[in-house]
């Protein structure tokens, strides 16, 4: 699976960080999400799918 993050859309709500902290984090300013793993292990799929679903502005997508 591959995670796509649209940095232009991201508003830094951080819901994805809460859902999958192994994959997402906030930048030093706490304003934008940082993708820690573009292709996370399959064992994280459930968390990543949840993170994609709860993004309030649909800045995340999942391939595969």
PDB file as gemmi writes it, atoms N, CA and C in Angstrom:
CRYST1    1.000    1.000    1.000  90.00  90.00  90.00 P 1                      
ATOM      1  N   UNK A   1       0.843  -1.176   0.000  1.00  0.00           N  
ATOM      2  CA  UNK A   1       0.000   0.000   0.000  1.00  0.00           C  
ATOM      3  C   UNK A   1       0.883   1.233   0.000  1.00  0.00           C  
ATOM      4  N   UNK A   2       0.363   2.284  -0.599  1.00  0.00           N  
ATOM      5  CA  UNK A   2       1.102   3.550  -0.678  1.00  0.00           C  
ATOM      6  C   UNK A   2       0.181   4.670  -0.208  1.00  0.00           C  
ATOM      7  N   UNK A   3       0.708   5.527   0.661  1.00  0.00           N  
ATOM      8  CA  UNK A   3      -0.056   6.653   1.188  1.00  0.00           C  
ATOM      9  C   UNK A   3       0.302   7.904   0.399  1.00  0.00           C  
ATOM     10  N   UNK A   4      -0.716   8.628  -0.028  1.00  0.00           N  
ATOM     11  CA  UNK A   4      -0.527   9.895  -0.724  1.00  0.00           C  
ATOM     12  C   UNK A   4      -1.068  11.012   0.152  1.00  0.00           C  
ATOM     13  N   UNK A   5      -0.251  12.026   0.361  1.00  0.00           N  
ATOM     14  CA  UNK A   5      -0.641  13.173   1.182  1.00  0.00           C  
ATOM     15  C   UNK A   5      -0.538  14.426   0.339  1.00  0.00           C  
ATOM     16  N   UNK A   6      -1.640  15.136   0.178  1.00  0.00           N  
ATOM     17  CA  UNK A   6      -1.652  16.395  -0.556  1.00  0.00           C  
ATOM     18  C   UNK A   6      -1.295  17.507   0.431  1.00  0.00           C  
ATOM     19  N   UNK A   7      -0.023  17.904   0.402  1.00  0.00           N  
ATOM     20  CA  UNK A   7       0.467  18.909   1.348  1.00  0.00           C  
ATOM     21  C   UNK A   7      -0.213  20.264   1.147  1.00  0.00           C  
ATOM     22  N   UNK A   8      -0.677  20.544  -0.067  1.00  0.00           N  
ATOM     23  CA  UNK A   8      -1.361  21.817  -0.321  1.00  0.00           C  
ATOM     24  C   UNK A   8      -2.737  21.862   0.346  1.00  0.00           C  
ATOM     25  N   UNK A   9      -3.384  20.721   0.445  1.00  0.00           N  
ATOM     26  CA  UNK A   9      -4.704  20.656   1.084  1.00  0.00           C  
ATOM     27  C   UNK A   9      -4.618  20.559   2.603  1.00  0.00           C  
ATOM     28  N   UNK A  10      -3.572  19.918   3.100  1.00  0.00           N  
ATOM     29  CA  UNK A  10      -3.461  19.638   4.535  1.00  0.00           C  
ATOM     30  C   UNK A  10      -3.541  20.917   5.362  1.00  0.00           C  
ATOM     31  N   UNK A  11      -4.393  20.870   6.388  1.00  0.00           N  
ATOM     32  CA  UNK A  11      -4.546  21.995   7.308  1.00  0.00           C  
ATOM     33  C   UNK A  11      -4.024  21.674   8.698  1.00  0.00           C  
ATOM     34  N   UNK A  12      -3.421  20.503   8.856  1.00  0.00           N  
ATOM     35  CA  UNK A  12      -2.792  20.141  10.116  1.00  0.00           C  
ATOM     36  C   UNK A  12      -3.747  19.797  11.242  1.00  0.00           C  
ATOM     37  N   UNK A  13      -4.913  19.277  10.913  1.00  0.00           N  
ATOM     38  CA  UNK A  13      -5.863  18.885  11.958  1.00  0.00           C  
ATOM     39  C   UNK A  13      -5.292  17.791  12.864  1.00  0.00           C  
ATOM     40  N   UNK A  14      -4.477  16.911  12.293  1.00  0.00           N  
ATOM     41  CA  UNK A  14      -3.793  15.894  13.083  1.00  0.00           C  
ATOM     42  C   UNK A  14      -4.593  14.656  13.411  1.00  0.00           C  
ATOM     43  N   UNK A  15      -5.768  14.517  12.844  1.00  0.00           N  
ATOM     44  CA  UNK A  15      -6.569  13.308  13.101  1.00  0.00           C  
ATOM     45  C   UNK A  15      -5.822  12.059  12.652  1.00  0.00           C  
ATOM     46  N   UNK A  16      -5.102  12.160  11.548  1.00  0.00           N  
ATOM     47  CA  UNK A  16      -4.350  11.010  11.047  1.00  0.00           C  
ATOM     48  C   UNK A  16      -3.206  10.638  11.990  1.00  0.00           C  
ATOM     49  N   UNK A  17      -2.628  11.630  12.631  1.00  0.00           N  
ATOM     50  CA  UNK A  17      -1.539  11.385  13.587  1.00  0.00           C  
ATOM     51  C   UNK A  17      -2.062  10.570  14.767  1.00  0.00           C  
ATOM     52  N   UNK A  18      -3.255  10.879  15.195  1.00  0.00           N  
ATOM     53  CA  UNK A  18      -3.871  10.145  16.301  1.00  0.00           C  
ATOM     54  C   UNK A  18      -4.193   8.712  15.861  1.00  0.00           C  
ATOM     55  N   UNK A  19      -4.697   8.555  14.637  1.00  0.00           N  
ATOM     56  CA  UNK A  19      -5.097   7.235  14.144  1.00  0.00           C  
ATOM     57  C   UNK A  19      -3.907   6.331  13.828  1.00  0.00           C  
ATOM     58  N   UNK A  20      -2.835   6.919  13.286  1.00  0.00           N  
ATOM     59  CA  UNK A  20      -1.690   6.111  12.862  1.00  0.00           C  
ATOM     60  C   UNK A  20      -0.378   6.874  13.109  1.00  0.00           C  
ATOM     61  N   UNK A  21       0.033   6.985  14.360  1.00  0.00           N  
ATOM     62  CA  UNK A  21       1.244   7.753  14.678  1.00  0.00           C  
ATOM     63  C   UNK A  21       2.534   7.150  14.115  1.00  0.00           C  
ATOM     64  N   UNK A  22       2.470   5.887  13.719  1.00  0.00           N  
ATOM     65  CA  UNK A  22       3.631   5.258  13.096  1.00  0.00           C  
ATOM     66  C   UNK A  22       3.863   5.774  11.679  1.00  0.00           C  
ATOM     67  N   UNK A  23       2.829   6.345  11.084  1.00  0.00           N  
ATOM     68  CA  UNK A  23       2.867   6.747   9.682  1.00  0.00           C  
ATOM     69  C   UNK A  23       2.833   8.266   9.513  1.00  0.00           C  
ATOM     70  N   UNK A  24       2.175   8.961  10.432  1.00  0.00           N  
ATOM     71  CA  UNK A  24       1.986  10.403  10.320  1.00  0.00           C  
ATOM     72  C   UNK A  24       2.499  11.129  11.562  1.00  0.00           C  
ATOM     73  N   UNK A  25       2.938  12.365  11.360  1.00  0.00           N  
ATOM     74  CA  UNK A  25       3.343  13.229  12.467  1.00  0.00           C  
ATOM     75  C   UNK A  25       3.045  14.667  12.051  1.00  0.00           C  
ATOM     76  N   UNK A  26       3.160  15.582  12.979  1.00  0.00           N  
ATOM     77  CA  UNK A  26       3.016  17.002  12.658  1.00  0.00           C  
ATOM     78  C   UNK A  26       4.401  17.623  12.530  1.00  0.00           C  
ATOM     79  N   UNK A  27       4.515  18.644  11.680  1.00  0.00           N  
ATOM     80  CA  UNK A  27       5.794  19.334  11.537  1.00  0.00           C  
ATOM     81  C   UNK A  27       6.120  20.088  12.823  1.00  0.00           C  
ATOM     82  N   UNK A  28       7.311  20.654  12.896  1.00  0.00           N  
ATOM     83  CA  UNK A  28       7.761  21.327  14.115  1.00  0.00           C  
ATOM     84  C   UNK A  28       6.848  22.473  14.535  1.00  0.00           C  
ATOM     85  N   UNK A  29       6.214  23.104  13.568  1.00  0.00           N  
ATOM     86  CA  UNK A  29       5.301  24.208  13.867  1.00  0.00           C  
ATOM     87  C   UNK A  29       3.909  23.708  14.259  1.00  0.00           C  
ATOM     88  N   UNK A  30       3.660  22.409  14.056  1.00  0.00           N  
ATOM     89  CA  UNK A  30       2.348  21.847  14.371  1.00  0.00           C  
ATOM     90  C   UNK A  30       1.269  22.284  13.407  1.00  0.00           C  
ATOM     91  N   UNK A  31       1.674  22.672  12.195  1.00  0.00           N  
ATOM     92  CA  UNK A  31       0.713  23.200  11.232  1.00  0.00           C  
ATOM     93  C   UNK A  31       0.397  22.259  10.081  1.00  0.00           C  
ATOM     94  N   UNK A  32       1.298  21.366   9.761  1.00  0.00           N  
ATOM     95  CA  UNK A  32       1.107  20.452   8.637  1.00  0.00           C  
ATOM     96  C   UNK A  32       1.483  19.041   9.055  1.00  0.00           C  
ATOM     97  N   UNK A  33       0.855  18.091   8.409  1.00  0.00           N  
ATOM     98  CA  UNK A  33       1.174  16.691   8.653  1.00  0.00           C  
ATOM     99  C   UNK A  33       2.407  16.314   7.840  1.00  0.00           C  
ATOM    100  N   UNK A  34       3.226  15.476   8.441  1.00  0.00           N  
ATOM    101  CA  UNK A  34       4.413  14.942   7.783  1.00  0.00           C  
ATOM    102  C   UNK A  34       4.203  13.442   7.621  1.00  0.00           C  
ATOM    103  N   UNK A  35       4.466  12.953   6.438  1.00  0.00           N  
ATOM    104  CA  UNK A  35       4.342  11.528   6.158  1.00  0.00           C  
ATOM    105  C   UNK A  35       5.646  10.846   6.545  1.00  0.00           C  
ATOM    106  N   UNK A  36       5.592   9.977   7.554  1.00  0.00           N  
ATOM    107  CA  UNK A  36       6.781   9.288   8.037  1.00  0.00           C  
ATOM    108  C   UNK A  36       7.090   8.038   7.214  1.00  0.00           C  
ATOM    109  N   UNK A  37       6.055   7.404   6.696  1.00  0.00           N  
ATOM    110  CA  UNK A  37       6.205   6.182   5.898  1.00  0.00           C  
ATOM    111  C   UNK A  37       5.283   6.266   4.691  1.00  0.00           C  
ATOM    112  N   UNK A  38       5.860   6.397   3.518  1.00  0.00           N  
ATOM    113  CA  UNK A  38       5.052   6.452   2.303  1.00  0.00           C  
ATOM    114  C   UNK A  38       4.451   5.089   1.974  1.00  0.00           C  
ATOM    115  N   UNK A  39       5.184   4.025   2.286  1.00  0.00           N  
ATOM    116  CA  UNK A  39       4.712   2.669   2.040  1.00  0.00           C  
ATOM    117  C   UNK A  39       4.800   1.854   3.336  1.00  0.00           C  
ATOM    118  N   UNK A  40       3.854   2.072   4.241  1.00  0.00           N  
ATOM    119  CA  UNK A  40       3.888   1.367   5.533  1.00  0.00           C  
ATOM    120  C   UNK A  40       3.644  -0.133   5.374  1.00  0.00           C  
ATOM    121  N   UNK A  41       4.085  -0.878   6.379  1.00  0.00           N  
ATOM    122  CA  UNK A  41       3.871  -2.323   6.399  1.00  0.00           C  
ATOM    123  C   UNK A  41       2.384  -2.640   6.395  1.00  0.00           C  
ATOM    124  N   UNK A  42       2.057  -3.779   5.841  1.00  0.00           N  
ATOM    125  CA  UNK A  42       0.668  -4.216   5.738  1.00  0.00           C  
ATOM    126  C   UNK A  42       0.001  -4.320   7.114  1.00  0.00           C  
ATOM    127  N   UNK A  43       0.756  -4.581   8.140  1.00  0.00           N  
ATOM    128  CA  UNK A  43       0.184  -4.692   9.485  1.00  0.00           C  
ATOM    129  C   UNK A  43      -0.422  -3.373   9.974  1.00  0.00           C  
ATOM    130  N   UNK A  44      -0.068  -2.274   9.320  1.00  0.00           N  
ATOM    131  CA  UNK A  44      -0.610  -0.966   9.686  1.00  0.00           C  
ATOM    132  C   UNK A  44      -1.818  -0.564   8.842  1.00  0.00           C  
ATOM    133  N   UNK A  45      -2.239  -1.436   7.951  1.00  0.00           N  
ATOM    134  CA  UNK A  45      -3.316  -1.087   7.010  1.00  0.00           C  
ATOM    135  C   UNK A  45      -4.562  -0.559   7.721  1.00  0.00           C  
ATOM    136  N   UNK A  46      -5.017  -1.240   8.737  1.00  0.00           N  
ATOM    137  CA  UNK A  46      -6.253  -0.827   9.417  1.00  0.00           C  
ATOM    138  C   UNK A  46      -6.134   0.598   9.958  1.00  0.00           C  
ATOM    139  N   UNK A  47      -5.014   0.911  10.562  1.00  0.00           N  
ATOM    140  CA  UNK A  47      -4.795   2.262  11.104  1.00  0.00           C  
ATOM    141  C   UNK A  47      -4.734   3.304   9.989  1.00  0.00           C  
ATOM    142  N   UNK A  48      -4.055   2.961   8.899  1.00  0.00           N  
ATOM    143  CA  UNK A  48      -3.913   3.906   7.788  1.00  0.00           C  
ATOM    144  C   UNK A  48      -5.263   4.140   7.113  1.00  0.00           C  
ATOM    145  N   UNK A  49      -6.021   3.090   6.907  1.00  0.00           N  
ATOM    146  CA  UNK A  49      -7.361   3.236   6.317  1.00  0.00           C  
ATOM    147  C   UNK A  49      -8.213   4.152   7.194  1.00  0.00           C  
ATOM    148  N   UNK A  50      -8.155   3.976   8.493  1.00  0.00           N  
ATOM    149  CA  UNK A  50      -8.911   4.836   9.412  1.00  0.00           C  
ATOM    150  C   UNK A  50      -8.442   6.282   9.297  1.00  0.00           C  
ATOM    151  N   UNK A  51      -7.136   6.485   9.217  1.00  0.00           N  
ATOM    152  CA  UNK A  51      -6.589   7.841   9.096  1.00  0.00           C  
ATOM    153  C   UNK A  51      -7.089   8.520   7.822  1.00  0.00           C  
ATOM    154  N   UNK A  52      -7.106   7.781   6.734  1.00  0.00           N  
ATOM    155  CA  UNK A  52      -7.592   8.327   5.457  1.00  0.00           C  
ATOM    156  C   UNK A  52      -9.071   8.695   5.574  1.00  0.00           C  
ATOM    157  N   UNK A  53      -9.843   7.826   6.199  1.00  0.00           N  
ATOM    158  CA  UNK A  53     -11.290   8.061   6.340  1.00  0.00           C  
ATOM    159  C   UNK A  53     -11.604   9.293   7.179  1.00  0.00           C  
ATOM    160  N   UNK A  54     -10.828   9.537   8.228  1.00  0.00           N  
ATOM    161  CA  UNK A  54     -11.193  10.613   9.155  1.00  0.00           C  
ATOM    162  C   UNK A  54     -10.562  11.961   8.824  1.00  0.00           C  
ATOM    163  N   UNK A  55      -9.753  12.029   7.769  1.00  0.00           N  
ATOM    164  CA  UNK A  55      -9.186  13.324   7.384  1.00  0.00           C  
ATOM    165  C   UNK A  55     -10.326  14.263   6.996  1.00  0.00           C  
ATOM    166  N   UNK A  56     -10.495  15.362   7.732  1.00  0.00           N  
ATOM    167  CA  UNK A  56     -11.646  16.235   7.503  1.00  0.00           C  
ATOM    168  C   UNK A  56     -11.631  16.984   6.168  1.00  0.00           C  
ATOM    169  N   UNK A  57     -10.490  17.061   5.515  1.00  0.00           N  
ATOM    170  CA  UNK A  57     -10.447  17.776   4.238  1.00  0.00           C  
ATOM    171  C   UNK A  57      -9.989  16.903   3.070  1.00  0.00           C  
ATOM    172  N   UNK A  58      -9.932  15.595   3.300  1.00  0.00           N  
ATOM    173  CA  UNK A  58      -9.614  14.607   2.268  1.00  0.00           C  
ATOM    174  C   UNK A  58      -8.242  14.887   1.634  1.00  0.00           C  
ATOM    175  N   UNK A  59      -7.249  15.127   2.469  1.00  0.00           N  
ATOM    176  CA  UNK A  59      -5.887  15.368   1.982  1.00  0.00           C  
ATOM    177  C   UNK A  59      -5.113  14.062   1.830  1.00  0.00           C  
ATOM    178  N   UNK A  60      -5.704  12.964   2.252  1.00  0.00           N  
ATOM    179  CA  UNK A  60      -5.020  11.658   2.210  1.00  0.00           C  
ATOM    180  C   UNK A  60      -5.716  10.716   1.243  1.00  0.00           C  
ATOM    181  N   UNK A  61      -4.899   9.910   0.563  1.00  0.00           N  
ATOM    182  CA  UNK A  61      -5.409   8.850  -0.290  1.00  0.00           C  
ATOM    183  C   UNK A  61      -4.561   7.617  -0.070  1.00  0.00           C  
ATOM    184  N   UNK A  62      -5.116   6.473  -0.401  1.00  0.00           N  
ATOM    185  CA  UNK A  62      -4.416   5.209  -0.240  1.00  0.00           C  
ATOM    186  C   UNK A  62      -4.466   4.456  -1.556  1.00  0.00           C  
ATOM    187  N   UNK A  63      -3.304   4.016  -2.008  1.00  0.00           N  
ATOM    188  CA  UNK A  63      -3.224   3.173  -3.212  1.00  0.00           C  
ATOM    189  C   UNK A  63      -2.822   1.779  -2.781  1.00  0.00           C  
ATOM    190  N   UNK A  64      -3.513   0.804  -3.315  1.00  0.00           N  
ATOM    191  CA  UNK A  64      -3.142  -0.586  -3.062  1.00  0.00           C  
ATOM    192  C   UNK A  64      -3.700  -1.190  -1.855  1.00  0.00           C  
TER     193      UNK A  64                                                      
END                                                                             
